[in-house]
Amino acid sequence: MDETYNWPIKKFDAELGDVAAIWAPPGVLAQEPQFIADPNGTEEDDGILLVVAYNFLKEESGLYVIDARTMKTLQEYPLPYKLPQGFHAEWFHADQYL
């Protein structure tokens, strides 16, 4: 795995019929982004995206906070353990890991 590999998140502009922006840090495989709207926002993309992703270059999972308008990373929070890709479909009882 090298810095050219990633799993991007693309922002699509339906009016233009094209990709408006891409979030794609090197070596990062993102999972399903969740949009959190800015309660004081005036545009449809005012808010943030929360994304759980695995960074192959750092060999760690993390929670990424992305500006939905610019598609730039605002914050990154590394997790103390690796999450498997496809984590959204997995459920683990807390007793197994605590």
Long-range contacts (C-beta under 8 A, 24 or more apart in sequence): 1-27, 1-56, 1-57, 2-27, 3-27, 3-57, 5-56, 6-30, 7-53, 9-33, 9-49, 9-51, 9-66, 9-71, 11-45, 11-68, 11-71, 21-70, 21-71, 22-71, 23-49, 23-51, 23-66, 23-71, 23-72, 23-73, 25-55, 25-73, 26-57, 27-55, 27-56, 27-57, 27-58, 28-53, 28-54, 28-55, 28-56, 28-57, 28-64, 29-53, 29-54, 29-56, 29-85, 30-64, 31-85, 31-86, 31-87, 31-88, 32-88, 33-66, 35-68, 43-69, 45-69, 48-74, 52-83, 52-87, 54-82, 54-83, 54-85
